[in-house]
Amino acid sequence: MIMRCFLALAVGLGSLAQAAPGAAVPAAESPQLSLQPFARIDLTRMEDFRRELALRLIDHLRDPSFRALLESRLGPGTTRIRLAPLVRDWAELWPSPMRRRAAALLADLDLDARQRMGLDGAIGSLLGLELVWPLEGPRRLDWNQVLFAIRPRRSAQPPAAVEAYDSLGQPHPLDPAQAPGVPVLLAGIDRPAAVRAGIQLVNRGLAAAGCAAAPALPPAVPVDCTKLAGIRLARSRESWWEAGLEIYALVSGIDPGQPRPAIRLVNLPYLSHSATDYFPNQVLLFWSDYRFSAANIQFWQHGDGIDYKAILDAVLKGAGAAMAAGGLLSLAWIPALADAIVQAMPSSWLVDPDTLVDTFYTVEKGEACSDRPGVRGVARISLAPWVLKPQ
């Protein structure tokens, strides 16, 4: 799927070699931009595909008008853009049959990517470009120095190298653990956007199945809550080519009205790096949602290639297994619910693509703690009680 989506990326950008009206050096339609040559790419050989794609994109990045458009979309402080809207707007502003075909193909394959991740209907586009700046030096785009690369897939085993290319098409293998000293333009899935859309999809599915922890906001009466006052993850391998950790929380307990699970996913978009203290003051638990004044908190890391509809199915399967085993009628079944959810996940998800970071069993209403370690010792959290008052 990823290769097919990148193929759309290449075809879409390949159609942009004509200069915009008013550009200093207009570019003519070129035989290089035909869709036909892509039929000759052996998609079963990832390295051949990556090199072919990178060289074609570099060729089009030489176009001054395209570079100007790209720079205008990136803008000050913006490092991430969506590809499908970029190519669609280009085709509408400077219409040609080639650009329209390229935009349509990219839109179709972006849809295919969303469908394979279970996000069709949940997000408008998924493929993106991200500009990674060097750690030191001025942030000024010099297209003679910018490298282009395909973002490697996140997995338990890091890649031996990140294959990148300069403006002349020469390969530059980059150390995956050492940030390069020049800007790098990465193509891949927009992971933060995928996490946001995926969490919304799963929470809607939980609500439809009657298993959601979904408080009425604003409340009619005061509601006791627990805030995540602070969190820190133990140092782990982080790579410059990743878009951040993409951590989210899965909170689970037992519905106060009847013996069924109450589950909710919560995005933690600020939690980008390990070995860093964060003080979000974010509400994680609304105690009106949980029986026995106790619930679990589990932290997960998003990975590539996940199907969020499959996540929903796995969570519901785990909840159903917990109900069948004991009916969720006692306090003892709260930690069992967390374990049942993990056991329902495919074993491969615990390593790649989605990783269980840590678990906090039986967090209690009114609990205040500082630097509490999780079961795995990866996460340490500080919790604080809080009352949400009616407006």
Secondary structure, DSSP 8 states (H G I E B T S, - for coil): -HHHHHHHHHHHHHTT-S--TT-SS-----GGG-SGGGGGS-TT-HHHHHHHHHHHHHHHHT-HHHHHHHHHHH-TT--EEEHHHHHHHHHHHS--HHHHHHHHHHHHHHHHHHHHTT-TTT-S--EEEEEE--SSS-----TTT-EEEE-----SS--S-EEEE-TT--EEEE-TTS--SS-EEEEEE-HHHHHHHHHHHHHHHHHHTT-B----SS-SS-EEEEEEEEEEE------TTS----EEEEEEEE-SSSSSEEEEEEEETT---SS--B---EEEEEGGG-GGGEEEEEEEE--TT--HHHHHHHHHHHHHHHHHHHTT-STTHHHHHHHHHHHHS-GGGGTSSSEEEEEEEEEETT--EEEEE-TTSSEEEEEEEEEE---
